Amino acid sequence: MSTTHDRQKENETLTETLTRFLRERYRDAVGTLAQRYPNERRSLVIDYDELFEFDHAIAEDCLAKPGQMREIFEEALRAYDLLADVDLANAHVRVSNLPAEHTYYPGGFSPTDQASNYRAVTGEVSNVTDQYSKIVEAAFECRRCGTMTYIPQTDSGFQEPHESQGCERQGPFDVNYDQSAFVDAQQFRLATPPEIAEGSGTEIDVFVEDDLADIVTAGDRVTVAGTIHLEQQIQGNQKTGKFDPYVDAGVLEVNETDHTDVDPQQSLVEVADIEQLPGTEPYELREIEVMPSSADLRLQNRETASERIADFEDRLSAVAEQI
């Protein structure tokens, strides 16, 4: 019998149940995604508490079987009857706002116990790589018959076709990069905040893809919800018995950031205007010119970005008063 916490109807598939959940709870959000997909938005974010209220078992399965449930959720989104003629085949469904009992600092959980589970990790970004392109579907062209074979790619290694779908021979194959599918990807390291950590603290690597890439910078305080994985470490050419955890991110939320956007051209114009005014000493001009002209102001020597901007404005005012 269906209850408030068991919404899957008799003879209803899980995909149909989740499509109904989206229709009942996320109609407006799905409509907005369809309007803005794919240039402005590529993900639908689901609140865990709302999913738990709809169906306890489904919500708990999202924590215990994240890969499987993500695929079913995205299938449910594709099955959603949209008014607009939009194909959401590559849209993501991301579950956010995990309960406090499933949210940890780096090092605040057992990687062995939490491996393969969907959990939230919160901390401070200590290091960020540049963005790179990651292949998610490789197109292999048979040299013998020219037939293209498409193979989905995962983090477990580059997968090649066993045989051509055209001539049924085992290659050889060339990767056709123009026909392959890529996404933006990035890696960053998440550390226990210094006010929480004892000693040097603990760090964990986080991998983000597609619309989650190029969001964070070093120093940001973030919460990442994702699947905990274990990666075997290699020493030289030998595999070791050590496995380090990492997070395959599903949701990325920036809680605090040190990043402040400042228009460097505006600062340069102000300096140029003062430089043209009579009575300004060269020393005063040099003092202004060494102020930051970058659009990225960071915390340095315990000064906040706002303090540095205020100091810059004070120096400009001081020069103007002396003119």
C-alpha positions as CSV (number, residue, x, y, z in Angstrom):
1,M,0.0,0.0,0.0
2,S,1.3,3.4,-0.9
3,T,2.1,5.9,1.9
4,T,3.6,9.4,2.2
5,H,7.0,7.8,2.4
6,D,6.5,5.0,-0.2
7,R,5.3,6.6,-3.4
8,Q,6.1,3.9,-5.9
9,K,2.8,2.6,-7.2
10,E,2.0,-1.0,-8.0
11,N,3.2,-2.1,-11.5
12,E,5.1,1.2,-11.8
13,T,8.7,1.1,-12.8
14,L,11.3,3.1,-10.9
15,T,11.8,5.3,-13.9
16,E,8.1,6.0,-14.0
17,T,8.0,6.8,-10.3
18,L,10.9,9.3,-10.7
19,T,9.3,10.9,-13.7
20,R,6.2,11.4,-11.6
21,F,8.3,12.8,-8.8
22,L,9.8,15.4,-11.2
23,R,6.3,16.2,-12.5
24,E,4.9,16.7,-9.0
25,R,7.8,18.5,-7.3
26,Y,10.1,19.9,-10.0
27,R,7.8,21.0,-12.9
28,D,9.1,24.6,-12.9
29,A,12.7,23.6,-12.5
30,V,12.5,21.1,-15.4
31,G,10.8,23.8,-17.5
32,T,13.6,26.3,-16.7
33,L,16.2,23.7,-17.6
34,A,14.5,23.0,-20.9
35,Q,14.5,26.7,-21.7
36,R,18.1,27.3,-20.9
37,Y,19.6,24.0,-22.0
38,P,22.4,23.5,-23.0
39,N,24.2,26.9,-23.1
40,E,23.1,28.4,-19.8
41,R,22.1,25.3,-17.8
42,R,22.9,21.6,-18.1
43,S,21.8,20.2,-14.7
44,L,18.7,19.7,-12.6
45,V,19.5,19.8,-8.9
46,I,17.3,17.7,-6.5
47,D,17.0,18.4,-2.8
48,Y,17.7,15.3,-0.8
49,D,15.2,16.2,1.9
50,E,12.4,16.6,-0.7
51,L,13.2,13.3,-2.2
52,F,13.3,11.6,1.2
53,E,9.9,13.1,2.0
54,F,8.6,11.6,-1.3
55,D,10.1,8.2,-0.8
56,H,12.5,7.1,1.9
57,A,13.8,4.0,0.1
58,I,14.5,5.9,-3.2
59,A,16.4,8.6,-1.3
60,E,18.5,6.1,0.6
61,D,19.3,4.2,-2.6
62,C,20.7,7.5,-4.0
63,L,23.2,7.4,-1.1
64,A,24.0,3.7,-1.4
65,K,23.8,3.1,-5.2
66,P,24.7,6.6,-6.6
67,G,25.8,5.5,-10.1
68,Q,22.8,3.3,-10.8
69,M,20.3,5.9,-9.3
70,R,21.9,8.7,-11.3
71,E,21.3,6.8,-14.6
72,I,17.7,6.0,-13.7
73,F,17.0,9.6,-12.6
74,E,18.5,10.9,-15.9
75,E,16.4,8.4,-17.8
76,A,13.3,9.7,-15.9
77,L,14.2,13.2,-17.0
78,R,14.5,12.2,-20.6
79,A,11.1,10.5,-20.3
80,Y,9.5,13.8,-19.0
81,D,6.9,15.1,-21.4
82,L,8.2,18.5,-22.3
83,L,6.1,21.1,-24.0
84,A,9.2,22.4,-25.8
85,D,11.0,20.4,-28.4
86,V,14.2,20.0,-26.4
87,D,16.4,16.9,-26.1
88,L,17.8,16.6,-22.6
89,A,19.8,13.5,-23.5
90,N,23.0,14.8,-21.9
91,A,21.4,16.7,-19.0
92,H,22.5,15.8,-15.5
93,V,20.4,15.1,-12.4
94,R,22.3,16.0,-9.2
95,V,21.2,15.3,-5.6
96,S,22.2,18.0,-3.1
97,N,21.7,19.0,0.5
98,L,22.7,15.7,2.1
99,P,21.9,15.1,5.8
100,A,24.4,16.2,8.4
101,E,25.1,12.6,9.4
102,H,26.4,12.0,5.8
103,T,28.5,15.2,5.6
104,Y,32.2,15.1,6.7
105,Y,35.4,17.1,6.7
106,P,38.3,15.5,4.7
107,G,39.7,12.8,7.0
108,G,36.6,12.8,9.1
109,F,35.3,9.5,7.7
110,S,36.6,6.0,7.0
111,P,37.3,5.6,3.3
112,T,36.9,1.9,3.6
113,D,33.4,2.2,5.1
114,Q,32.3,4.9,2.8
115,A,33.7,3.6,-0.5
116,S,31.1,3.6,-3.3
117,N,28.7,5.7,-1.2
118,Y,27.3,9.1,-2.1
119,R,28.5,11.5,0.7
120,A,29.2,15.2,1.2
121,V,32.6,16.5,2.1
122,T,33.2,20.1,3.1
123,G,36.4,22.0,3.4
124,E,38.8,24.6,1.9
125,V,40.2,24.4,-1.6
126,S,44.0,24.2,-1.3
127,N,44.9,23.5,-4.9
128,V,43.2,23.6,-8.3
129,T,44.4,22.3,-11.7
130,D,43.8,23.9,-15.0
131,Q,40.7,22.8,-16.9
132,Y,41.3,20.0,-19.4
133,S,39.3,18.1,-22.0
134,K,38.1,14.6,-21.0
135,I,36.8,12.1,-23.6
136,V,33.5,10.6,-22.6
137,E,32.6,8.8,-25.8
138,A,35.4,7.8,-28.2
139,A,34.7,7.3,-31.9
140,F,36.8,4.5,-33.4
141,E,37.1,4.3,-37.2
142,C,38.0,1.0,-38.7
143,R,40.9,1.3,-41.2
144,R,39.6,-1.6,-43.2
145,C,36.0,-0.6,-43.8
146,G,35.7,2.9,-42.4
147,T,32.8,2.0,-40.0
148,M,32.6,4.1,-36.9
149,T,32.2,2.4,-33.5
150,Y,31.3,4.5,-30.5
151,I,32.6,3.4,-27.1
152,P,31.7,5.2,-23.8
153,Q,34.7,6.0,-21.7
154,T,35.1,5.9,-17.9
155,D,37.8,6.5,-15.4
156,S,38.8,2.8,-15.3
157,G,40.9,3.0,-18.5
158,F,40.6,3.8,-22.2
159,Q,38.3,1.2,-23.7
160,E,38.7,0.1,-27.4
161,P,36.3,-1.9,-29.5
162,H,36.8,-5.6,-29.8
163,E,35.9,-5.7,-33.5
164,S,34.5,-3.5,-36.2
165,Q,30.7,-3.3,-36.5
166,G,31.1,-3.2,-40.2
167,C,33.6,-5.9,-41.3
168,E,33.6,-7.7,-37.9
169,R,37.4,-7.8,-38.0
170,Q,39.6,-6.8,-35.0
171,G,40.7,-3.4,-36.4
172,P,43.0,-1.8,-36.6
173,F,41.2,1.4,-35.4
174,D,41.9,5.1,-35.3
175,V,40.3,7.5,-32.9
176,N,38.3,10.1,-34.8
177,Y,38.5,13.0,-32.4
178,D,36.0,15.1,-34.4
179,Q,33.3,12.5,-33.9
180,S,34.2,11.8,-30.3
181,A,32.5,13.5,-27.3
182,F,34.4,15.6,-24.7
183,V,33.6,17.5,-21.6
184,D,35.5,20.0,-19.5
185,A,37.1,18.5,-16.4
186,Q,39.2,19.7,-13.5
187,Q,40.7,18.4,-10.3
188,F,41.1,20.2,-7.0
189,R,42.2,19.3,-3.5
190,L,39.9,19.8,-0.5
191,A,41.5,20.3,2.9
192,T,40.1,20.4,6.4
193,P,39.8,24.1,7.4
194,P,42.7,25.3,9.6
195,E,40.4,26.2,12.4
196,I,39.1,22.6,12.5
197,A,42.3,20.7,11.6
198,E,44.7,19.5,14.2
199,G,48.2,19.8,12.9
200,S,48.6,19.7,9.2
201,G,45.0,18.4,8.6
202,T,43.8,16.0,5.9
203,E,43.2,16.5,2.2
204,I,41.1,14.6,-0.4
205,D,41.1,15.0,-4.2
206,V,37.9,16.0,-6.0
207,F,37.2,15.5,-9.7
208,V,34.6,17.6,-11.4
209,E,33.2,17.6,-14.9
210,D,31.1,19.5,-17.4
211,D,29.2,22.4,-15.7
212,L,31.0,21.8,-12.4
213,A,34.4,22.7,-13.8
214,D,35.9,26.1,-13.5
215,I,33.8,27.1,-10.5
216,V,36.2,27.1,-7.5
217,T,39.5,28.8,-6.8
218,A,42.1,28.2,-4.1
219,G,40.9,29.5,-0.8
220,D,37.2,28.9,-1.4
221,R,35.2,27.1,1.2
222,V,33.0,24.5,-0.5
223,T,30.8,21.5,0.0
224,V,31.0,18.7,-2.5
225,A,28.5,15.9,-2.7
226,G,29.7,12.9,-4.7
227,T,30.7,9.3,-4.8
228,I,33.7,8.2,-2.7
229,H,36.1,6.0,-4.7
230,L,39.4,4.3,-3.8
231,E,42.3,4.5,-6.2
232,Q,45.2,2.0,-6.0
233,Q,48.6,3.7,-5.6
234,I,51.6,2.7,-7.7
235,Q,55.2,2.9,-6.7
236,G,57.5,2.9,-9.7
237,N,56.0,0.2,-11.9
238,Q,54.6,-1.8,-9.1
239,K,51.1,-1.7,-7.7
240,T,50.9,-1.3,-3.9
241,G,48.4,-2.3,-1.3
242,K,47.5,1.3,-0.6
243,F,44.4,2.9,-1.8
244,D,43.7,6.6,-1.5
245,P,40.2,8.0,-1.5
246,Y,38.9,10.6,-4.0
247,V,35.5,12.2,-4.7
248,D,33.7,12.0,-8.0
249,A,31.6,15.2,-7.6
250,G,27.9,15.3,-8.3
251,V,27.2,18.6,-6.7
252,L,29.5,21.6,-5.9
253,E,28.4,24.4,-3.6
254,V,30.6,27.4,-2.9
255,N,30.0,28.5,0.7
256,E,32.6,31.2,0.9
257,T,35.0,32.7,-1.6
258,D,37.9,35.1,-1.5
259,H,37.4,35.9,-5.2
260,T,36.5,39.6,-5.9
261,D,35.9,40.9,-9.4
262,V,37.6,44.3,-9.9
263,D,37.7,46.1,-13.2
264,P,41.4,46.7,-13.8
265,Q,40.6,49.1,-16.7
266,Q,38.7,51.4,-14.2
267,S,41.8,51.6,-12.0
268,L,44.0,52.4,-14.9
269,V,41.7,55.2,-16.0
270,E,41.6,56.7,-12.6
271,V,45.5,56.7,-12.5
272,A,45.7,58.2,-15.9
273,D,43.3,61.0,-14.9
274,I,45.3,62.0,-11.9
275,E,48.5,61.7,-13.9
276,Q,47.3,64.4,-16.2
277,L,46.5,66.8,-13.4
278,P,49.1,69.4,-12.4
279,G,50.9,69.4,-9.1
280,T,51.0,65.6,-8.7
281,E,54.4,64.4,-7.5
282,P,56.0,61.4,-9.4
283,Y,56.3,59.5,-6.1
284,E,52.6,59.7,-5.5
285,L,51.9,58.4,-9.0
286,R,54.3,55.5,-8.6
287,E,52.6,54.6,-5.3
288,I,49.2,54.4,-7.1
289,E,50.5,52.5,-10.0
290,V,51.8,49.6,-7.9
291,M,48.3,48.8,-6.6
292,P,46.7,45.7,-8.1
293,S,45.4,45.9,-11.6
294,S,44.4,42.2,-11.7
295,A,40.8,41.1,-11.7
296,D,41.7,38.4,-9.1
297,L,42.4,39.9,-5.7
298,R,43.4,37.3,-3.1
299,L,44.0,37.3,0.6
300,Q,47.6,38.1,1.2
301,N,49.4,38.9,4.4
302,R,46.0,38.6,6.2
303,E,44.5,41.5,4.3
304,T,41.1,40.8,2.8
305,A,40.3,41.8,-0.7
306,S,37.9,44.5,0.6
307,E,40.6,46.0,2.8
308,R,43.0,46.3,-0.2
309,I,40.3,48.0,-2.3
310,A,39.5,50.4,0.5
311,D,43.2,51.1,0.9
312,F,43.4,51.8,-2.9
313,E,40.5,54.2,-2.7
314,D,42.1,56.0,0.4
315,R,45.3,56.5,-1.5
316,L,43.4,58.0,-4.5
317,S,41.5,60.3,-2.2
318,A,44.8,61.4,-0.5
319,V,46.3,62.3,-3.8
320,A,43.2,64.2,-4.9
321,E,43.3,66.3,-1.7
322,Q,46.9,67.3,-2.3
323,I,46.2,68.5,-5.8
